Amino acid sequence: MKFFIDTANLAQIKEAAELGILDGCTTNPSLMAKEGITGDKNVWNHYKKICEIVDGDVSAEVISTDYKGMIEEGKKLAKLHKNIVVKVPMIKDGIRAIKYFTDNGIKTNCTLVFSPGQAILAAKAGATYLSPFVGRLDDINLDGMELIHQIRHIYDNYQFETQILAASVRSSLHIVKCAEAGADVVTCPLSSIMGLFTHPLTDKGLAQFLADHAKANQK
Ligand code: E4P
């Protein structure tokens, strides 16, 4: 399973990259706004900075919602850096745009996916990645993880090559559940990745080892 970090915060991206287990990064317009990055030039420069840190795919989302606009914007984004993946919303024009990008060798991430039917459409269009939003389904009392299971089953039935990129992941437990469900990629905040390290028995065991070592080596 690949690990992507879901942020536009450069310090957090660096921290995750330094762990040596980071495979990519996802951003969205809300995450860019959260970092105070505004205006096309600044946004594009920020994507370049992320690409210089992350040795892997970096999703950059189009703002346009019409076919022509998405194609124009996506082409510009793809030219910024070889790591850029054009993130496109799950709407009719978005699916058309994904098909265009696929036919022209540009990687895509189909975002805002909430149903298995939408997942089929994106795979048919040849999306590189599909982003089902686990946490936002949980927020409205639906089972986000069940959607990952359903899509895995469907994609395996037809050997669709689109990679399931579980998004809107909000906890370390979500990461483990996504792995059990067979997601190809999970994108999550740094805190969820760091949470995977934690176990009280690891802390207790390490403290004991060090104490025993110190005692045995006392002069
Ligand atoms: C990533 O691609 C998504 O935009 C992101 O995971 C959404 O997460 P949220 O639902 O926590 O905003």
Boltz pocket constraint, residues with backbone or C-beta under 6 A from the ligand:
constraints:
  - pocket:
      binder: B
      contacts: [[A, 6], [A, 26], [A, 27], [A, 28], [A, 111], [A, 131], [A, 133], [A, 135], [A, 136], [A, 167], [A, 168], [A, 169], [A, 187]]
      max_distance: 6.0
